[in-house]
Amino acid sequence: MTVQHLNQLLLACSLTLLLAVAAVRVSSRSGLPSLLVYMGIGILLGADGLGHIRFDSAELTQLIGYAALVVILAEGGLGTKWKQVRPVLPSAAVLATLGVAVSVGVTAVGAHYLVGLGWRQALIVGAVVSSTDAAAVFSVLRRVPLPARVTGTLEAESGFNDAPVVILVVAFSSTGPVEHWYVLIGEIALELAIGAAVGLAVGWLGSWGLKRVALPASGLYPIAVMAIAVTAYAAGALAHGSGFLAVYLASVLLGNAKLPHWPAIRSFAEGVGWIAQIGMFILLGLLVTPHDLVDDVLPAVVIGLALTMVARPLSVLVSLLPFRVPWREQTLMSWAGLRGAVPIILATIPMVNGVDASGRIFNIVFVLVVVYTLVQGPTLPWLARRLRLGEEQPASDLGIESAPLERLRGHLLSVAIPEGSRMHGVEVNELRLPAGSAVTLVVRDGKSFVPLPSTVLRRGDELLVVATDPVREAAERRLRAVGRGGKLAGWLHTDADGVEGV
């Protein structure tokens, strides 16, 4: 490749990236997950489109797809709120294991008897499409406030179920005979256990180090966090465990560790996650040949009906039976089983392994994801409203960014008061910060001043709070409590976190 070729490649990639960024607005207005828009761009650039780019490397797609999934899972884990997920961990874990098994079995039966696929091909299709996609689900539900149990369960399930599904697809796509079911279950349990142990260990060590080492530049913290997340994946995979579970759990720990410069870390992770999604979906669009899909549209629709109308609801019903989840929430969870990037990436595994009819498997999965995303995506908010599962939005949480002061053994907390925060109208002395912390500066309307104890805080203010190491976490908790519960947080009918009591 010459410099001229490099310049042309950079121009093409940058213009494609700008087109994809602009397409997000179309996606947000239509209510469709962005994956459809990005795959459409890939198809448009492909052999049957205007770009006439010929790309048929399933191996390269699989490698890039795996790398992109690592980044996407890391970004999802960093955004997972532990308080929301912790109460639903048992139900989410059952959905990601027993629920996946039920979904694979029912879908495989439908693919075999309704479409005529061989049992190996039917099992592969059932395993491939049994993984839900968090990005697809929450991109259409972002404007519909739901009960914490629903969002927490869906989020945790989508983070956990990639691991067992990958193991199943690899096992079904192997060249030898499929192992006995009890051996397969044992291997899945072992890989999940190793992946969980590695992810928790790497996440804890990473968060412990980042909270105690002051890096010379704030821009190094986001890089370090993403490097730790990728380390968890690689270490888990090299230890013959589930790297996908490892990276997700490590990222959850990092995301809830109150790291320094957290807003910068979150923004960086979101940006990298968007790039990973855009690149992966466009590449998948390039890989598919639209005129080859015609013969597989009807089989994909039939298998999709078996999945969405029978397999998914049955897996939710069986998995959540011990937890007494209301039927309305079960109904929404059943319909919210959106498929996204993971099934299409996993459909390249049988192609790489040379499984018979692997091309047809890929085409069926591709059509199924596109068709049922078009059906389920726009109807999810409507269904949530019909089931009356919407909740009032809570008071806006504060944006607190921490910068360590290593020599002074303290921290600078940068606090932004957003619209909807109940800190509006609270005097500085009414914050009742713990001893060892104080508000030292207020920035209002572009002007900064040192506040008095009687200074009344307003929406849009930015505060600079100095806190010593021993009271930093207590100061953050108190600030967030006042932001949610007002100046009476911790008194009367509010608890320490500002949540109203009975």
KAJO-V614321 format. One record per helix or strand of 2 or more residues. SS is the DSSP state (helix for helix, strand for strand). FROM is the first residue (numbers start at 0). TO is the last residue. If there is no record, write none. Layout:
# KAJO-V614321
ss=SS from=FROM to=TO
ss=SS from=FROM to=TO
This chain:
# KAJO-V614321
ss=helix from=2 to=29
ss=helix from=33 to=44
ss=helix from=57 to=77
ss=helix from=81 to=85
ss=helix from=88 to=114
ss=helix from=118 to=127
ss=helix from=133 to=140
ss=helix from=147 to=171
ss=helix from=180 to=211
ss=helix from=218 to=237
ss=helix from=242 to=254
ss=helix from=261 to=286
ss=helix from=289 to=291
ss=helix from=293 to=322
ss=helix from=326 to=334
ss=helix from=340 to=352
ss=helix from=357 to=385
ss=strand from=398 to=404
ss=strand from=409 to=415
ss=helix from=427 to=430
ss=strand from=436 to=443
ss=strand from=446 to=448
ss=strand from=461 to=467
ss=helix from=468 to=484
